[in-house]
Amino acid sequence: MAIEVRIPTILRQYTDGQKAVEGQGETLADLFTALESAHPGIQARIVENGQLRRFVNVYLNDEDVRFVDGINTKLADGDTVTILPAVAGGSA
């Protein structure tokens, strides 16, 4: 089962600069475990205590997984997962 995972700039240090990597898994949790095997250190930047980190948004085919089944969202062959860290800041 091939799943395209789009990697944000801030996490590309774990993927040797790759903008997208291929992953596999039945659920997002499985996918992140598989990504950790191929790209050590990346999972801790996405998952904390078995849940998605508060300031990391994950989209499955452009749908926010927080409104689906979170880290237990089911995946299918050909899906695209996009990881986006939340952006905040600016000046007053």
N, CA, C and O of each residue as an XYZ file, in Angstrom:
368
protein
N       0.847     -1.169      0.000
C       0.000      0.000      0.000
C       0.896      1.236      0.000
O       1.621      1.476      0.966
N       0.851      2.013     -1.065
C       1.684      3.207     -1.179
C       0.876      4.453     -0.830
O      -0.208      4.685     -1.367
N       1.430      5.245      0.080
C       0.808      6.487      0.516
C       1.853      7.584      0.380
O       2.976      7.443      0.865
N       1.485      8.672     -0.275
C       2.392      9.809     -0.401
C       2.248     10.670      0.851
O       1.139     11.029      1.246
N       3.378     10.995      1.466
C       3.390     11.847      2.652
C       4.142     13.122      2.297
O       5.335     13.086      1.994
N       3.436     14.246      2.336
C       4.046     15.538      2.032
C       4.638     16.115      3.307
O       3.964     16.244      4.329
N       5.913     16.456      3.221
C       6.684     16.871      4.384
C       6.893     18.387      4.364
O       7.356     18.930      3.361
N       6.557     19.078      5.462
C       6.792     20.526      5.505
C       8.283     20.823      5.650
O       9.058     19.975      6.094
N       8.663     22.018      5.274
C      10.072     22.424      5.300
C      10.727     22.145      6.647
O      11.854     21.650      6.693
N      10.050     22.451      7.727
C      10.632     22.303      9.064
C      10.973     20.848      9.415
O      11.823     20.611     10.273
N      10.332     19.881      8.774
C      10.603     18.464      9.065
C      11.483     17.795      8.014
O      11.802     16.613      8.146
N      11.875     18.515      6.991
C      12.678     17.912      5.923
C      14.077     17.526      6.369
O      14.760     16.767      5.681
N      14.510     18.039      7.509
C      15.810     17.615      8.031
C      15.813     16.118      8.339
O      16.870     15.487      8.351
N      14.630     15.551      8.588
C      14.514     14.117      8.890
C      14.401     13.273      7.622
O      14.619     12.062      7.659
N      14.060     13.913      6.498
C      13.867     13.177      5.245
C      14.933     13.528      4.215
O      14.719     13.371      3.013
N      16.069     13.999      4.682
C      17.172     14.380      3.795
C      16.730     15.382      2.733
O      17.165     15.319      1.583
N      15.857     16.310      3.136
C      15.427     17.374      2.246
C      14.286     17.031      1.308
O      13.849     17.878      0.529
N      13.799     15.807      1.370
C      12.722     15.402      0.467
C      11.411     16.100      0.825
O      11.042     16.186      1.996
N      10.714     16.597     -0.198
C       9.429     17.267     -0.008
C       8.299     16.269      0.219
O       7.292     16.589      0.851
N       8.472     15.072     -0.297
C       7.474     14.015     -0.142
C       8.198     12.681     -0.034
O       9.238     12.467     -0.657
N       7.630     11.795      0.764
C       8.172     10.449      0.914
C       7.024      9.462      0.779
O       5.854      9.828      0.890
N       7.371      8.229      0.541
C       6.358      7.187      0.450
C       6.282      6.464      1.779
O       7.303      6.190      2.409
N       5.068      6.159      2.198
C       4.867      5.428      3.443
C       3.818      4.360      3.259
O       3.246      4.194      2.181
N       3.580      3.634      4.345
C       2.556      2.601      4.303
C       1.982      2.404      5.684
O       2.619      2.723      6.688
N       0.771      1.874      5.730
C       0.119      1.595      7.000
C      -1.385      1.556      6.834
O      -1.942      2.145      5.907
N      -2.023      0.864      7.735
C      -3.482      0.763      7.712
C      -4.134      2.021      8.293
O      -5.236      2.403      7.899
N      -3.424      2.661      9.244
C      -3.922      3.873      9.891
C      -2.799      4.906      9.917
O      -1.649      4.590      9.611
N      -3.137      6.135     10.283
C      -2.100      7.158     10.433
C      -1.067      6.741     11.474
O       0.127      6.973     11.287
N      -1.514      6.130     12.566
C      -0.581      5.681     13.599
C       0.441      4.706     13.004
O       1.636      4.806     13.283
N      -0.033      3.770     12.189
C       0.864      2.815     11.526
C       1.817      3.533     10.575
O       3.006      3.220     10.511
N       1.275      4.494      9.843
C       2.091      5.259      8.900
C       3.216      5.998      9.615
O       4.360      5.977      9.162
N       2.896      6.650     10.730
C       3.921      7.402     11.457
C       4.965      6.477     12.063
O       6.133      6.854     12.160
N       4.576      5.280     12.471
C       5.534      4.293     12.971
C       6.466      3.859     11.841
O       7.673      3.731     12.045
N       5.910      3.632     10.656
C       6.729      3.245      9.505
C       7.662      4.384      9.095
O       8.816      4.146      8.740
N       7.162      5.622      9.144
C       8.017      6.766      8.817
C       9.184      6.874      9.784
O      10.300      7.206      9.384
N       8.929      6.595     11.047
C       9.991      6.656     12.058
C      11.099      5.653     11.745
O      12.275      5.942     11.964
N      10.733      4.481     11.238
C      11.738      3.474     10.880
C      12.630      3.953      9.742
O      13.835      3.705      9.734
N      12.020      4.642      8.783
C      12.772      5.117      7.618
C      13.450      6.463      7.864
O      14.485      6.767      7.270
N      12.854      7.266      8.748
C      13.346      8.632      8.994
C      13.351      8.897     10.501
O      12.462      9.581     11.008
N      14.336      8.368     11.216
C      14.381      8.488     12.677
C      14.258      9.935     13.166
O      14.908     10.849     12.659
N      13.395     10.100     14.176
C      13.199     11.401     14.798
C      11.946     12.127     14.345
O      11.484     13.045     15.023
N      11.389     11.727     13.205
C      10.246     12.466     12.665
C       8.963     12.231     13.471
O       8.165     13.153     13.639
N       8.761     11.033     13.960
C       7.520     10.715     14.657
C       7.329     11.583     15.903
O       6.214     12.026     16.178
N       8.381     11.827     16.645
C       8.280     12.631     17.864
C       7.873     14.073     17.573
O       7.355     14.758     18.454
N       8.100     14.534     16.356
C       7.717     15.895     15.978
C       6.246     15.981     15.568
O       5.692     17.073     15.444
N       5.608     14.800     15.356
C       4.223     14.750     14.897
C       3.288     14.214     15.980
O       2.161     14.683     16.133
N       3.777     13.224     16.728
C       2.943     12.513     17.704
C       3.516     12.691     19.106
O       4.731     12.671     19.308
N       2.612     12.866     20.072
C       3.006     12.970     21.475
C       1.978     12.225     22.317
O       0.779     12.482     22.212
N       2.446     11.307     23.148
C       1.560     10.506     24.004
C       0.460      9.803     23.214
O      -0.684      9.721     23.660
N       0.819      9.298     22.037
C      -0.126      8.534     21.234
C      -1.166      9.356     20.496
O      -2.089      8.793     19.907
N      -1.037     10.671     20.514
C      -1.976     11.559     19.821
C      -1.197     12.546     18.957
O      -0.003     12.762     19.164
N      -1.884     13.137     17.992
C      -1.245     14.171     17.192
C      -0.894     15.340     18.090
O      -1.671     15.715     18.968
N       0.279     15.914     17.866
C       0.668     17.096     18.632
C      -0.336     18.214     18.366
O      -0.894     18.323     17.275
N      -0.545     19.018     19.358
C      -1.557     20.077     19.296
C      -1.335     21.052     18.146
O      -2.295     21.493     17.514
N      -0.097     21.386     17.874
C       0.193     22.385     16.859
C       0.675     21.793     15.536
O       1.395     22.444     14.780
N       0.274     20.561     15.268
C       0.563     19.926     13.989
C      -0.769     19.516     13.378
O      -1.556     18.794     13.990
N      -1.004     19.986     12.169
C      -2.226     19.625     11.446
C      -1.881     18.554     10.426
O      -0.860     18.642      9.743
N      -2.731     17.547     10.326
C      -2.519     16.465      9.372
C      -3.774     16.352      8.519
O      -4.894     16.320      9.028
N      -3.560     16.294      7.218
C      -4.662     16.202      6.268
C      -4.551     14.917      5.470
O      -3.469     14.547      5.014
N      -5.664     14.249      5.309
C      -5.754     13.059      4.470
C      -6.574     13.453      3.252
O      -7.773     13.711      3.357
N      -5.923     13.496      2.098
C      -6.600     13.918      0.867
C      -7.344     15.238      1.077
O      -8.499     15.377      0.676
N      -6.678     16.196      1.702
C      -7.189     17.550      1.948
C      -8.265     17.643      3.030
O      -8.905     18.686      3.162
N      -8.479     16.592      3.796
C      -9.451     16.628      4.896
C      -8.711     16.525      6.226
O      -7.896     15.623      6.422
N      -8.998     17.446      7.131
C      -8.355     17.478      8.449
C      -8.725     16.209      9.216
O      -9.904     15.952      9.462
N      -7.720     15.415      9.594
C      -7.989     14.136     10.254
C      -8.562     14.295     11.659
O      -9.115     13.341     12.206
N      -8.441     15.474     12.249
C      -9.040     15.701     13.573
C     -10.561     15.571     13.514
O     -11.208     15.286     14.522
N     -11.122     15.781     12.326
C     -12.568     15.677     12.148
C     -12.977     14.331     11.566
O     -14.155     14.100     11.291
N     -12.011     13.449     11.381
C     -12.296     12.090     10.895
C     -12.148     11.166     12.094
O     -13.098     10.994     12.857
N     -10.978     10.571     12.274
C     -10.750      9.665     13.398
C      -9.370      9.888     14.009
O      -8.803      8.987     14.627
N      -8.831     11.103     13.829
C      -7.541     11.438     14.411
C      -6.442     10.513     13.948
O      -6.360     10.164     12.770
N      -5.606     10.122     14.873
C      -4.461      9.266     14.550
C      -4.888      7.855     14.141
O      -4.089      7.101     13.586
N      -6.133      7.502     14.410
C      -6.659      6.187     14.026
C      -7.373      6.207     12.681
O      -8.016      5.224     12.311
N      -7.270      7.301     11.951
C      -7.887      7.413     10.633
C      -7.343      6.333      9.712
O      -6.131      6.139      9.616
N      -8.236      5.639      9.042
C      -7.866      4.565      8.111
C      -7.290      5.153      6.822
O      -7.710      6.215      6.362
N      -6.328      4.444      6.259
C      -5.681      4.851      5.023
C      -5.938      3.829      3.930
O      -6.210      2.660      4.203
N      -5.845      4.293      2.674
C      -6.016      3.408      1.529
C      -4.887      3.666      0.532
O      -4.274      4.733      0.528
N      -4.633      2.686     -0.295
C      -3.609      2.800     -1.322
C      -3.884      4.031     -2.181
O      -5.009      4.246     -2.631
N      -2.849      4.836     -2.403
C      -2.988      6.025     -3.234
C      -3.368      7.288     -2.474
O      -3.459      8.358     -3.076
N      -3.590      7.191     -1.171
C      -3.913      8.372     -0.366
C      -2.726      9.319     -0.305
O      -1.577      8.922     -0.504
N      -3.031     10.580     -0.024
C      -2.003     11.587      0.200
C      -2.193     12.160      1.595
O      -3.281     12.616      1.946
N      -1.131     12.134      2.387
C      -1.140     12.693      3.740
C      -0.239     13.923      3.727
O       0.915     13.862      3.303
N      -0.786     15.033      4.196
C      -0.034     16.277      4.268
C       0.133     16.660      5.729
O      -0.841     16.722      6.478
N       1.369     16.918      6.130
C       1.669     17.329      7.504
C       1.973     18.825      7.476
O       2.858     19.269      6.744
N       1.237     19.598      8.274
C       1.439     21.045      8.323
C       1.528     21.504      9.769
O       0.568     21.367     10.527
N       2.669     22.044     10.149
C       2.741     22.623     11.496
C       1.916     23.902     11.513
O       1.909     24.650     10.535
N       1.223     24.158     12.616
C       0.443     25.376     12.744
C       1.382     26.572     12.740
O       2.482     26.519     13.291
N       0.941     27.631     12.123
C       1.757     28.839     12.028
C       1.084     29.949     12.818
O      -0.116     30.190     12.687
N       1.868     30.605     13.624
C       1.351     31.722     14.424
C       2.440     32.763     14.545
O       3.607     32.505     14.249
N       2.048     33.915     14.974
C       3.056     34.919     15.197
C       2.746     36.199     14.468
O       1.613     36.433     14.046
N       3.744     37.016     14.324
C       3.557     38.312     13.695
C       3.794     39.395     14.730
O       4.166     39.111     15.869
N       3.584     40.598     14.337
C       3.782     41.686     15.270
C       2.494     42.448     15.495
O       1.574     42.401     14.678
N       2.441     43.147     16.610
C       1.228     43.867     16.966
C       1.064     45.124     16.172
O       0.085     45.848     16.355
